[in-house]
Amino acid sequence: MLNTTRLCATLALPVLLASCSGEETTAAALAHPDETGVLKVSTRNGSTTYYTDRFDQPAGPEYDLVSRFAEAQGWEVEWDIQFSTAAVLRQLAEGRSHLGAAGLTRLASRDERFTQGPVHHNVREQLICHREMVPLPTTFDKLEGVEIQVVADSSYVETLDNVVAEHPAVSYATTEELGTEQLLAAVFEGDLDCTVADSNIVAINRRSMPELAVVMDLSEEQQIGWYLAPGNDTLAAEAEQWMSTDAGAAAISYVDTHYYAYISEFDFVDLDTLVSRIENRLPQYIDEFMRAEEQTGMPADLLAALAYQESHWDPLARSPTGVRGLMMLTQNTARSLGVTNRLDPVQSIDGGARYLAGRYELLPEDIPDPDRIFLALAAYNVGRGHVLDARRLARQLGKNPDSWSDMREVLPLLADKRYYPDLRHGYARGYEPVHLVERVRNYRDVISMAFQ
C-alpha cells in the first residue's frame, strides 16, 4: 500500500508558514498534488477524525477516507494535525493545506469562504446531559439555568444562537481550551450540566461513557465532509468524483463498519446478567483461565474478568473495529502471538493472557501490584505507547506514574488538547482504559468466588 502518513504537525499560525521541508507556502504557491505527489491535509485529533491507535498506528474515519482517496490518485498525504476546527479552517483560509478533513459540517457561512468538497456522512447535533440529571431538560423551556458549554467557532454556536433567539432564557458558554470529547467527559464526570455534540461523536464516546444521555436533537440531519482551500475547484471535483465511485462508497462503508457500528452489549451490563453468565458460560472456560494463569502468571479470575469485559464470554464475539473472540484480539495481535483461530476459545484465552503478560512485563519491575496490573490492563486497552505518554505526562504534572490512583487522573488528559499536542503518540481516548480497569475490577470482585 502507498505510504500516506507523512506528518507535519503545525502549531503556529503566521501569515507565511514554513512547511516540513522548510519552504514557505502561500495560497498562490500551493501546487496541485499531481505536480508534487503530495496532498496536504489539515485535520484535528479526535475519535471521529485522526488519532494514533493502541498499536501506535494512525487511524480514524477521516484518516481512512483521505488515505484511500490519495492512494487512488497515487499521492502521498502530508498530515497537518491541528487541535480545533477553527485552526483547521484557518489553515485552509491561508492556503497552507489543500484539504480540510475534520468532520466539518456543511454550513452556508463556510460555503462562502471555502471550496466545497464531497460530503460523506449525515449527523445530527444533539444536546447531551448526564442521564441522572433531574429533571432532564427535554424541552427548550426547561433549559433555563442549565449550564451548557460548547466548543468556540463550532457549528454548535450557530445552532445555539438560533435557540437563544427564540428562547432568551437559555444561555450557553464557549471554550477554546476544551474539545467536544472533553466536554462530553465533563458531563460524564458531573462537572458540567450539558453540552452539544454531533451524533457520530456521541455514538463513539458513549461506548466508554454510557451514562451520557441524548436529551434531544438540536438539528435536522446535517452533512459533514471536506472543504478545500479557496480556488481548488479542480481538486474538489476530483474528490467529488472519487467519493461517488464504487471505491468511494466502499471506503465510506468501511468507516461505518469499523468505527460506528454499535454493539450495546459491550458497553453497560447489570449484575443480574453477570451472575447468570457465571452460572451458564464461565464453567466452559474456567479450566482454560486456570491453565493460562499457570503459564503466564496472570491471575485466572483477572483474565476471566477481562474476557467478560471484552466479550461477555462469547467466543464468537466481534466488535465494530474487527477484533474477535473471547479476548477480542486483532488479526495482527493474534498473528504475533501465534493464534491461528481467534474464535477458538482455547487459543484466544492463551493469546490474550500472553498479551496481557507482555504488557505487564514491559512495565518497570519496581511498580507494586496491583498498580502494575492496572497499568498493564490500560496498555491492553489503549496501547503501550499511549500509556508511556501518560507516564511521562504524569511526571511533568508532579504525579506518580507508578500509582494507579494518579494515573487514572492523567490518562484522560490524553484527550485534552492542552496536553496531547506535545505527546509522542498524540491523541487517545484516555477515559476508555480508566473505565476498562474499573469495570474489570468490579467484575473480578464478583467472578472471583467461582475460582475459590
Phi and psi in degrees as a GROMACS rama.xvg file:
@    title "Ramachandran Plot"
@    xaxis  label "Phi"
@    yaxis  label "Psi"
@TYPE xy
-61.5613  139.847  LEU-2
-70.4662  118.977  ASN-3
-125.595  30.8923  THR-4
-125.435  26.2993  THR-5
-61.741  132.434  ARG-6
-121.335  129.086  LEU-7
-132.029  96.1062  CYS-8
-83.5627  112.66  ALA-9
-103.529  124.078  THR-10
-110.432  -39.117  LEU-11
-84.3533  157.479  ALA-12
-131.437  58.8173  LEU-13
-75.422  171.197  PRO-14
-64.0626  -39.4996  VAL-15
-112.166  136.288  LEU-16
-116.275  130.946  LEU-17
-76.4905  125.211  ALA-18
-78.9935  -179.708  SER-19
-59.4997  -28.635  CYS-20
-84.3247  -6.27467  SER-21
95.1281  -4.38045  GLY-22
-86.179  149.898  GLU-23
-84.41  145.04  GLU-24
-134.741  138.795  THR-25
-129.354  176.988  THR-26
-57.6922  -39.299  ALA-27
-72.125  -27.5608  ALA-28
-91.4736  -6.73961  ALA-29
-79.1242  103.06  LEU-30
-76.0185  157.645  ALA-31
-61.657  143.739  HIS-32
-57.4258  -24.6241  PRO-33
-61.0491  -28.6236  ASP-34
-80.1152  -31.1717  GLU-35
-111.551  -17.8574  THR-36
77.6971  9.6845  GLY-37
-129.405  127.126  VAL-38
-99.9088  119.931  LEU-39
-93.4348  122.198  LYS-40
-127.762  127.893  VAL-41
-98.2115  134.003  SER-42
-142.633  -175.925  THR-43
-131.856  152.527  ARG-44
-66.6305  130.618  ASN-45
173.954  160.326  GLY-46
-68.6751  -21.1449  SER-47
-104.219  9.66415  THR-48
-129.61  -80.7697  THR-49
-149.261  131.33  TYR-50
-159.252  169.893  TYR-51
-97.4376  126.677  THR-52
-83.3393  -175.835  ASP-53
-70.1809  -9.38034  ARG-54
-104.73  19.2679  PHE-55
62.0964  30.2149  ASP-56
-112.812  144.358  GLN-57
-64.266  144.251  PRO-58
-154.885  176.687  ALA-59
123.957  151.493  GLY-60
-55.4432  -47.8189  PRO-61
-68.2753  -37.6557  GLU-62
-58.3477  -46.6117  TYR-63
-67.2171  -43.0773  ASP-64
-64.2793  -47.8068  LEU-65
-63.777  -41.8496  VAL-66
-60.9886  -41.1848  SER-67
-70.0093  -37.4233  ARG-68
-61.6481  -48.1507  PHE-69
-64.5993  -39.8772  ALA-70
-61.6389  -39.7674  GLU-71
-64.705  -27.8226  ALA-72
-91.9291  -9.10601  GLN-73
80.805  26.3407  GLY-74
-109.291  154.713  TRP-75
-87.7164  163.401  GLU-76
-114.559  130.396  VAL-77
-104.819  107.558  GLU-78
-85.7203  128.274  TRP-79
-110.778  104.533  ASP-80
-91.7216  113.298  ILE-81
-105.126  175.218  GLN-82
-123.07  16.4463  PHE-83
-163.106  157.468  SER-84
-61.9433  -40.0417  THR-85
-59.1958  -40.1084  ALA-86
-67.5971  -38.2314  ALA-87
-60.3059  -44.9064  VAL-88
-66.4822  -34.4217  LEU-89
-63.4497  -40.6634  ARG-90
-59.3193  -41.2826  GLN-91
-67.5395  -45.5852  LEU-92
-60.598  -32.3271  ALA-93
-96.8206  8.62413  GLU-94
72.6062  24.169  GLY-95
-89.1304  -14.7577  ARG-96
-135.64  149.601  SER-97
-71.8005  -41.2559  HIS-98
-135.184  139.131  LEU-99
-109.005  118.313  GLY-100
-127.231  91.0053  ALA-101
-147.683  38.2919  ALA-102
61.6521  44.2261  GLY-103
-82.9313  120.517  LEU-104
-70.7704  136.116  THR-105
-72.7742  112.87  ARG-106
-126.655  146.597  LEU-107
-59.6666  -37.7679  ALA-108
-65.6383  -31.7075  SER-109
-79.2992  -34.7906  ARG-110
-60.4203  -30.7748  ASP-111
-72.7477  -25.7495  GLU-112
-98.2663  -27.3635  ARG-113
-129.363  167.136  PHE-114
-83.855  128.436  THR-115
-73.5779  131.806  GLN-116
-104.098  -169.685  GLY-117
-72.2733  154.195  PRO-118
-101.913  151.524  VAL-119
-131.204  -13.8465  HIS-120
-148.64  158.769  HIS-121
-110.463  139.322  ASN-122
-136.8  165.76  VAL-123
-121.144  143.5  ARG-124
-82.0907  130.359  GLU-125
-125.427  142.817  GLN-126
-84.6917  124.7  LEU-127
-117.922  127.015  ILE-128
-133.702  169.999  CYS-129
-73.4271  136.929  HIS-130
-64.6161  -18.9562  ARG-131
-92.4943  4.65494  GLU-132
-65.42  130.814  MET-133
-125.308  124.57  VAL-134
-82.6538  155.494  PRO-135
-69.2596  132.708  LEU-136
-79.2228  80.5451  PRO-137
-83.2804  -6.48991  THR-138
-134.327  159.673  THR-139
-61.6873  -33.5627  PHE-140
-69.4404  -14.6606  ASP-141
-91.8457  1.65199  LYS-142
-86.7655  -6.97615  LEU-143
-61.9332  128.074  GLU-144
83.4984  -4.64476  GLY-145
-83.0373  131.564  VAL-146
-80.444  114.243  GLU-147
-121.174  132.774  ILE-148
-134.712  138.156  GLN-149
-136.899  167.369  VAL-150
-71.0638  133.433  VAL-151
-63.5002  148.106  ALA-152
63.6454  16.5539  ASP-153
-93.5173  169.424  SER-154
-64.8695  -21.7941  SER-155
-63.9898  -30.1629  TYR-156
-64.0182  -44.8754  VAL-157
-62.1604  -41.0963  GLU-158
-62.814  -47.0751  THR-159
-69.5988  -32.26  LEU-160
-59.5121  -39.9942  ASP-161
-66.3622  -37.5274  ASN-162
-64.4828  -46.5267  VAL-163
-63.7332  -35.441  VAL-164
-60.2181  -33.958  ALA-165
-94.6441  -20.2476  GLU-166
-134.865  80.1549  HIS-167
-58.6275  -20.3147  PRO-168
-73.6287  -15.3586  ALA-169
-80.457  139.651  VAL-170
-138.243  159.315  SER-171
-153.21  164.43  TYR-172
-124.245  157.939  ALA-173
-117.013  158.005  THR-174
-138.076  139.963  THR-175
-100.328  -8.68378  GLU-176
-87.8795  -29.7293  GLU-177
-114.437  147.169  LEU-178
-93.9378  175.897  GLY-179
-60.3244  -42.179  THR-180
-67.23  -33.3872  GLU-181
-69.471  -35.4859  GLN-182
-67.8782  -37.9396  LEU-183
-60.8722  -40.4278  LEU-184
-65.0228  -36.9444  ALA-185
-64.011  -38.7138  ALA-186
-65.1554  -44.7297  VAL-187
-59.143  -39.0897  PHE-188
-82.3  -5.68495  GLU-189
84.8913  12.4427  GLY-190
-90.1262  -7.67239  ASP-191
-146.571  140.576  LEU-192
-66.6319  -56.6781  ASP-193
-151.419  159.89  CYS-194
-144.883  179.772  THR-195
-122.404  138.032  VAL-196
-149.637  155.041  ALA-197
-68.0227  148.985  ASP-198
-61.6961  -31.9682  SER-199
-70.0284  -36.3793  ASN-200
-65.7652  -40.8629  ILE-201
-62.6275  -45.6905  VAL-202
-58.7967  -42.5037  ALA-203
-68.9878  -43.4674  ILE-204
-78.4758  -21.5959  ASN-205
-69.8067  -15.6594  ARG-206
-63.0347  -35.6252  ARG-207
-104.616  -10.5179  SER-208
-131.532  66.3417  MET-209
-66.2093  -12.6991  PRO-210
-76.7228  -5.26875  GLU-211
-71.6862  132.213  LEU-212
-111.149  132.798  ALA-213
-82.5213  104.846  VAL-214
-80.4437  -43.1549  VAL-215
-164.766  155.363  MET-216
-80.6471  132.717  ASP-217
-99.2898  -5.3985  LEU-218
-146.171  161.191  SER-219
-72.7812  179.333  GLU-220
-61.2114  135.364  GLU-221
-121.899  150.005  GLN-222
-89.5463  138.425  GLN-223
-120.141  148.785  ILE-224
-177.55  -147.323  GLY-225
-106.05  146.451  TRP-226
-118.646  153.887  TYR-227
-122.528  159.181  LEU-228
-59.1212  148.151  ALA-229
-53.6557  135.892  PRO-230
92.2988  -4.13248  GLY-231
-91.2769  50.4541  ASN-232
-66.1149  -39.4913  ASP-233
-63.8248  -45.976  THR-234
-65.06  -37.9649  LEU-235
-61.8796  -42.0516  ALA-236
-64.3135  -38.611  ALA-237
-64.9839  -40.1561  GLU-238
-66.9518  -42.1317  ALA-239
-59.6738  -44.7046  GLU-240
-63.5798  -45.0177  GLN-241
-63.2514  -43.1659  TRP-242
-62.9523  -25.0555  MET-243
-88.8025  -4.49547  SER-244
-83.4101  171.964  THR-245
-60.2727  -35.847  ASP-246
-65.4451  -41.2295  ALA-247
-65.4819  -43.2447  GLY-248
-61.7804  -39.4132  ALA-249
-65.2493  -37.5731  ALA-250
-64.6308  -42.3766  ALA-251
-64.9795  -41.4703  ILE-252
-62.0066  -40.1456  SER-253
-61.6973  -44.6657  TYR-254
-60.8951  -43.9658  VAL-255
-58.6807  -46.2863  ASP-256
-70.1137  -41.8884  THR-257
-76.0515  -34.0723  HIS-258
-115.092  -29.8556  TYR-259
-112.432  -14.4085  TYR-260
-58.163  141.343  ALA-261
-123.634  125.389  TYR-262
-119.113  97.1093  ILE-263
-64.1124  -25.3263  SER-264
-60.7889  -25.6452  GLU-265
-83.064  -2.38922  PHE-266
-97.1603  -51.5459  ASP-267
-151.347  116.89  PHE-268
-127.286  157.096  VAL-269
-103.25  171.004  ASP-270
-63.8846  -37.1159  LEU-271
-60.8718  -41.0099  ASP-272
-63.7568  -43.0474  THR-273
-62.3024  -47.3036  LEU-274
-61.2223  -41.068  VAL-275
-62.4298  -39.3151  SER-276
-79.3443  -22.6478  ARG-277
-62.3624  -36.4421  ILE-278
-79.7488  -36.45  GLU-279
-101.49  -26.5939  ASN-280
-113.69  -42.4467  ARG-281
-57.1514  -39.9793  LEU-282
-55.514  -25.7677  PRO-283
-69.7728  -22.1442  GLN-284
-122.632  -3.88821  TYR-285
-61.4083  -36.6313  ILE-286
-65.9019  -34.4696  ASP-287
-69.9111  -37.3056  GLU-288
-64.1461  -39.194  PHE-289
-65.5996  -41.3235  MET-290
-65.3268  -39.4207  ARG-291
-65.6518  -34.257  ALA-292
-64.0384  -42.1569  GLU-293
-61.9936  -35.9891  GLU-294
-85.4966  -28.3615  GLN-295
-117.101  -18.8095  THR-296
85.5327  -5.722  GLY-297
-77.5356  127.643  MET-298
-56.1863  137.251  PRO-299
-62.2808  -40.5282  ALA-300
-69.3697  -31.2505  ASP-301
-66.0514  -44.7833  LEU-302
-62.1018  -39.7577  LEU-303
-65.3476  -39.9332  ALA-304
-65.9598  -40.8086  ALA-305
-64.1378  -42.799  LEU-306
-63.8902  -36.4072  ALA-307
-66.2021  -42.55  TYR-308
-60.2127  -39.5019  GLN-309
-77.5883  -40.346  GLU-310
-139.21  -1.41016  SER-311
59.7839  27.7129  HIS-312
60.8325  38.1732  TRP-313
-105.075  109.305  ASP-314
-66.9208  -15.1193  PRO-315
-101.727  10.3301  LEU-316
-60.6081  147.348  ALA-317
-145.342  132.294  ARG-318
-94.1705  166.845  SER-319
-60.3174  -22.9508  PRO-320
-92.5753  4.70834  THR-321
93.3369  -1.12443  GLY-322
-73.886  148.265  VAL-323
-141.149  159.369  ARG-324
92.8878  -179.282  GLY-325
-58.4856  -39.8017  LEU-326
-103.097  6.65396  MET-327
52.8204  64.6307  MET-328
-93.2018  144.432  LEU-329
-77.1439  164.674  THR-330
-60.8757  -43.9516  GLN-331
-64.5153  -43.0633  ASN-332
-64.2654  -44.8785  THR-333
-58.7288  -44.2602  ALA-334
-61.5631  -42.698  ARG-335
-65.9691  -23.7576  SER-336
-96.1785  -1.84222  LEU-337
78.8172  17.5474  GLY-338
-84.1911  115.991  VAL-339
-92.5904  -18.9374  THR-340
-140.804  102.805  ASN-341
-67.5772  -19.3237  ARG-342
-85.9157  -5.92118  LEU-343
-81.836  112.704  ASP-344
-60.6208  -31.0837  PRO-345
-65.1365  -49.0193  VAL-346
-65.7785  -38.5587  GLN-347
-65.1452  -46.6076  SER-348
-63.2588  -44.2855  ILE-349
-61.1453  -46.4726  ASP-350
-66.6233  -44.244  GLY-351
-62.3195  -39.665  GLY-352
-65.6466  -41.8892  ALA-353
-68.0206  -35.2014  ARG-354
-67.0798  -44.1053  TYR-355
-63.537  -41.6167  LEU-356
-62.2042  -36.5021  ALA-357
-63.7834  -41.7312  GLY-358
-62.5505  -38.0143  ARG-359
-66.3484  -45.2332  TYR-360
-68.9367  -25.8518  GLU-361
-79.0183  -10.5422  LEU-362
-83.3204  152.488  LEU-363
-56.3024  137.561  PRO-364
-66.0949  -21.849  GLU-365
-84.4231  0.759971  ASP-366
-74.3782  123.072  ILE-367
-73.759  150.494  PRO-368
-79.7679  149.386  ASP-369
-85.9854  0.453471  PRO-370
-57.8402  -40.3209  ASP-371
-64.8624  -38.3848  ARG-372
-65.4324  -42.1197  ILE-373
-63.4357  -40.0571  PHE-374
-67.1571  -35.1535  LEU-375
-65.2504  -40.8937  ALA-376
-61.9461  -40.7845  LEU-377
-61.0439  -42.1445  ALA-378
-67.1488  -34.7089  ALA-379
-58.7918  -35.9357  TYR-380
-84.9128  -51.9622  ASN-381
-105.299  -12.1658  VAL-382
104.792  144.609  GLY-383
-62.5459  -37.8957  ARG-384
-59.338  -42.4501  GLY-385
-70.2642  -34.8455  HIS-386
-66.3673  -39.5137  VAL-387
-63.3104  -40.3415  LEU-388
-58.4263  -44.835  ASP-389
-65.2103  -35.3092  ALA-390
-67.7073  -40.1724  ARG-391
-64.4408  -42.4912  ARG-392
-63.8202  -38.0408  LEU-393
-58.2893  -43.2393  ALA-394
-62.8435  -41.7503  ARG-395
-62.8486  -31.7927  GLN-396
-91.2146  5.17921  LEU-397
77.1253  20.2668  GLY-398
-98.0582  164.42  LYS-399
-92.9953  111.324  ASN-400
-69.6795  -11.3406  PRO-401
-94.0203  -3.23731  ASP-402
-104.251  122.253  SER-403
-64.129  -33.9136  TRP-404
-57.3684  -41.0205  SER-405
-77.4855  -40.077  ASP-406
-68.7253  -28.9065  MET-407
-68.2432  -18.3524  ARG-408
-88.0118  -29.041  GLU-409
-85.0428  -39.2017  VAL-410
-54.2359  -41.8062  LEU-411
-60.4463  -20.49  PRO-412
-70.8986  -9.65756  LEU-413
-65.8462  -16.4198  LEU-414
-103.434  9.09982  ALA-415
-100.116  119.518  ASP-416
-69.6609  -5.97759  LYS-417
-74.1716  -17.2494  ARG-418
-121.915  -44.5418  TYR-419
-66.1356  -21.4919  TYR-420
-59.0751  -26.0787  PRO-421
-97.2332  3.2767  ASP-422
-92.2892  145.67  LEU-423
-59.1285  -41.3043  ARG-424
-101.291  6.22139  HIS-425
67.6889  -149.855  GLY-426
-65.9277  145.026  TYR-427
-152.555  152.458  ALA-428
-78.4094  80.8815  ARG-429
-67.9497  -15.5015  GLY-430
-71.1724  -27.9348  TYR-431
-61.3534  -49.4215  GLU-432
-63.7793  -32.994  PRO-433
-63.013  -46.525  VAL-434
-67.7548  -37.4414  HIS-435
-60.5711  -46.8912  LEU-436
-61.0232  -42.7103  VAL-437
-66.3029  -40.5778  GLU-438
-67.588  -41.4119  ARG-439
-61.8621  -41.144  VAL-440
-61.8976  -42.861  ARG-441
-66.0339  -44.5044  ASN-442
-61.8952  -40.368  TYR-443
-62.0969  -37.9145  ARG-444
-57.8229  -37.0444  ASP-445
-83.3265  -40.5309  VAL-446
-70.0795  -31.45  ILE-447
-56.2009  -27.7989  SER-448
-63.4684  -26.0705  MET-449
-75.1599  -13.9039  ALA-450
-103.8  6.78661  PHE-451
